[in-house]
Amino acid sequence: MLPKLFGRVVIPGAVVAEVSRGRQMGINLPNLQPLPWVEVRDPLSPAGVLLAWDLGAGESAVLSLALERRGSWVVLDDRLARQAAASLGVPLLGTAGILLRAKKSGHLAQVAPILAQLDSLGFRLKADTRRNILKLAGE
């Protein structure tokens, strides 16, 4: 869905490593490196301003890369990382925002089954947030 919505996607190596660890734990996640629409790129240096946020390696690398590449959007679901992005003026989307865009563009028939699948993987959404997402999706 990501290449259909955004074309090429730039992902830092820290995120690739996190996804690889998930795959090793048996979670059904893609191998990101051979995907032709994924570009793995690390930030030139970690953004010092992020040290105070105490973010994970993946979130820090994503935000550092976005600060180096102004105009970039980031995909973040972690609340603290989303707060950091907003504070730094980095445009962001979450998984729910991607699902809504996919449905609106005709790449996804329904959002609810995907949210249910994400639930089974431990993706957490507050009940009112879920209701709002489904309302926006027309479901």
N, C-alpha and C positions, 0 to 999 in steps of 0.2 A: 504494500500500500504506500509506503514512504516514497519510492521512486515515482509512482504515479502522481503523487501530490506535490513533491518537492524536487524531483529530478535527482541530482547528486546530493548525497548526504555526507558531511564531514564528521568523523567520530574520532575522538582521541584514543590513544592506545590504552589508557586506563579503563575506558568503557569496554573496549574489546576484551581486556583481561577479565573484567567483572562478568561479562557474558560468557566467556570461556569457563570461568569457575562455575557458573550456574549450569552450563552444559555438563561439566564433570560431575555435578551433583545429581544429574539425571533430569534436570528441567529441560523441557523441549524448547530450546532456543536455537536460532540459526548460527552458523559459523559465519561471522561477519567479513572476514578477510577476503574470501574469494568473490564476494558479491561485486559485480561490475559497477554498481551505483554507489558503493561505499568507498570513501577516501579516508584512510587512516592517517591522521595528522596530529602530532602533539604540539601543544603550545610551546613557543620559544622559551618562555620562562613562566613559572607560576606567578599569578598576579598577587602581589603582597597584600593588597586590600582584602583578599579572601581569607587570609590567615585567621582573622578575628571571627570568622563564621564557623569554624570547626566543621567543615564539610568533608564528605568522603572524597576519596581520590578521584573517582569518576566525575562527581559534581564539580569539584574544583577545576579539573582539567577542562570540562565543558565550558565553564564560565571564563576561565583564563583564555581559552581559544576564542570565545565570542568577543572578549574585550580586545583581543588582537585583530579580529576580523569584524570591525564595526559593521552594523547592518545585518549581522547574522542572527538567526532565531535559534533558540535552544529548546530542547525538549527535556523538561524536568517535572517530576512528580513529587519529589521530596519537599515537604513544606518549608524547611529551613533553606534549601537551595532555591526555591521559588522566591522566598523573601529576599535572599541575597541578589538574585537576578533583578527583581523589581527595584531594590535599593540602588543597584548599579546601572539601571536604565537599559538592561538587556531584554529585548523582546522574547517572550517565552510562550510555549504551548505545553500542555500536558497531554497525557495519553488520551484523555477524554476529548480534548480539543482536536486531536488528530482524527479520532473516530467520528466526531461531528463533521469535520471537513470531508472525510471520506464518504460519509452518507450523503452530504449535500452535493458532492460532485458525482455521485452515482457509482462510486467504487465499493460501496458497502450497502447492503440491503437493510440491515438492522443493527443497531448499537447494542440492544439488550443482551443478545446471546454472547457478544464479545465481553461485555461487562461481567456476565456470569462466569465465563471462562477465566477472566482475570481474577475474579473472586477465588476460584479454585486454586489459583497460583499464589494467593496471599496478597493480592493487590487490594489495598484498603481504600474504601470510599465511605464517607458519612452518608447516612440514609437520605438526608435532605439534598446532598450533592448529587447522589444517584438520581433522585426524582427530578432535579433540575436538568440534568444531562438528558434524561429520557424525554422530558418535556420539550427541550430544545430540539431533540431528534424527531419529535412528533410521534413518540411511542408511548 
